[in-house]
Amino acid sequence: MPPAGSGHGQRPPADISVRRTQVAKEFVAREIEEAAIKLFADRGYDNVTAADIAAAIGLSRRTFFRYFASKEQVLQAHALRLQQRVIRAFERRPPEEPAAVALRNAFLDTADVGQDEREGMRLRNRVLRDYQGQSGWVPLAPEMATTLTELVAARMDLEPDADVRPRLLVATMWATVDAVTAHWIATNDERPLTAAMRDAFNQLVDG
């Protein structure tokens, strides 16, 4: 005899239901992003509307705006996720690593993309280049820059408002990553992005 409360009709625990809902929302959001990037690449950013993006995956315009406030937000969504990943990767680095080493390794951890992701990354960055004249990583969002600078400053045992070094380190590393990614895309470099990035960091250190 099954224990009390078991059975196929029993509702899943609230936290599981919330997680399922969140996963479903993330799945739809990614579908919207992928459809948008393809349309932007085919037609040009200015020639695509929110309604076009929604229709491409069978959604209404109203549903689109439940996920994104604008088509520009769709374009920036992947970059913001990537920036959050860099922050999380930095937080996971061993505490004994110097700040510059930890930040370099956080970028390398984040840049590890598989072959199946490369074409999507190149397409997304081509759209960004056509839209705003840049083909590397999207500029660091102000709130992300503040968070990362504070984390770097804490690892350096410095006050970010009193010492420019944490901000300078973040800006220099980010510029390096942006430059090498833009070059990797423009030259259709067959090496993994991590290899190109590691070489760039070594050149930066060597002067």
N, C-alpha and C positions, 0 to 999 in steps of 0.2 A: 504494500500500500504506500503511495507516494506521500512524502511529508506534507504537512499542512502548508497551504500557501503556494504549492508548486502547481505546475500545469501550464498548458500552452496559452491559456487566456490571461495569464498573469502579466502585469505590466512590468517592463524592465525598471530597475532602480533609476531615480531621477538623474543621477550623475551620468549614467550610461545614455539616457535619452538626450541629455544636453550635448554630450559628446557626439552622438550620432547626428544631431541637428547641425552642429558646428562643422563636422566633416562634410555633410551634404552641402552646406553653404560654401565651404572652401572649394568643393568640386565645381559648383556652378560658377563661382568667381573665376576660377582658372579657365573654365570653358569660355567665359566672356573675354578674358584677356587674350587667349589664343585666337579667337575669332577676330577680335579687334586688330591684333597685330597683322594678321593675314590681310584684312581689308585695308589697313593703312598702307601696307607694302604694295598691294595691287592698285589701289586707287589714289593714294596720297592722303595724308592726314586730314587736310582741309575738305576733302570730298566725301568724307565718311561721317555719318551722324550716329547718335546714340541709337536711334531707331534701326539704322542699318545693322549695327552690331547685334542688337537684340534679335532682329529677324533672322540673322545668319545662323542662330542656334535655336530658333523656335520660341523665343521669349517675347514678351510685350515690352514696349518702351518703359512702361511703368515698373515692370519687374527689374529692368536694367538699373533704374535709379534706386532700387532697394539695395543694390550692391555697390554702386559707384555714383558719386555726385556729378561726375562729368567724364567725357571721353579722355581728357587729359589725365585724370586720376587713374584711369585704366592703364594708360601709357606709363605712368610712374610706379604702378603697383609692384612690379617685379623688382625694380631698383630699390624700393623701400624695404622689401623683404630681404634683399641681398644685404643691405646695410644693417638690418637687424641681425642677420646671421653673422656678420663680421663682429658685431658687439658681443653676441653670445659666445662666439669662438674665442674672442679675447678674454672674456670672463672665465673660460674653461682652461686657459693656459696655466701651467704650473706657477705657483707664486714666486718661485726662485728665479724665473726668467726675467731678465731686464725688460723694461717697457718696450724698447725698440724691437727686441727679438720676439717678444710676445705678440706685438702688433704685426710684424712680418709674418709670423706663423699663422696668425688668425686670418690674414689675407690669403695665404697659401691654402689653408684648410677650406676656405670659402670658394676659392677659384677652381677647385677640383671638379671639373665638369666632364661627363662622359661623352663619347662620340655622338650618341643620339641627342645630346643637348646642344651640341656645337652649332648645328644649323639653325636651331631656334634662337640661340644667342646671337648669331650673326644677323639673322633677319630682324630681331628686335633692335639691335644696335644700328642697323641700316635705317630703320624707321626713325630712331632717335636722331641720327645724323641729319636726315632729311628734314626733320621737324625743328630741331634746334641747333643744328650745326655742330654737333659733337657726337663722336662715335665710340667713345670709351665708356667708362662707367658714368652713370648719372651723378651730377654734383651731390656731395654729401648734404642731406637735408639739415637745416639749422638745428633742429632738436636732436638729430642723430649726432651731429658734430659736437654738441654740448655734452651729450652723454658719454661719447667716446673720449673726449678730452678730459672729462672728470675721472673716468676710469684709468686713463693713462697717468694723470696727475697723481692719483692715489697710489699707483704702483711705483711712481717716482718719488713719492713722499713729498709732493709739492702742492702748493695752492694754485689752482688754475687761473684765478683772478690776479694773482700776484706775480706769477712767473710765466713767461711766454713759451717756455720750452715744451710743455705738453701740447699746446695748440700748434706749435711749429712742427712737432713730430707727426701729429695727425695729418696736418695739411700736406707735409712733404711726402709722407707715405701714400696718402690718397692720390696726390698728383702723379706719383710714380706708377701706381696701379692704373690710373686712368690713361696715362701715356702708353704704357706697354700693352694694355688691352686694345686701345685704338690701333696701334701698330699691328698687333696680332690679327685683328679683324681685317685691316686694310691690305695686308700682305698675304692673307689666307694661309698663315703659318700653320704647318701641319703638326708642330709640336704641341703637347698639352699646354694649356694656358699656364698651369703651375710652373712648367719648365721655363717658359718665357718670363714669367714674373720673378722666379728665383734668380735668373740671370740679371734682370733689371735691378733687383735689390742688391745683388753683389756688386754691380757697377756703381750703384749709388754709394755703397760703403767704401769702395775703392777710390771713388772720386773720378 
